Amino acid sequence: MRRSRLVFKPVALVLGTAGGLLAGAAFKKTWQILGHDDDAPDATDEDRRWREILLAAAIQGAIFAVVKAAVGRGGATAVRRVTGVWPA
């Protein structure tokens, strides 16, 4: 296994965990800014409407995808700086 890949795996694990926490906090704050309750609805929340549940899911998915892409790209860039090789 290439050295860059060995360096990237633990970096990706740590960044992925941190990114998940960051994305969760960003979604919670976004949901509050949009004027909704403190907690986003669950898919099985009987008291919430379809529209609200689907809106929350779409916003959450978009935020998590953007954070995941940013964290992945940042981690790969950091590994290239350290090893001189882009992790594949």
Protein Blocks (a to p, Z undefined) as FASTA:
>chain_A
ZZklmmmmmmmmmmmmmmmmmmmmmmmmmmmmnopafbdcdfklmkbcfklmmmmmmmmm
mmmmmmmmmmmmmmmmmmmmmnopacZZ
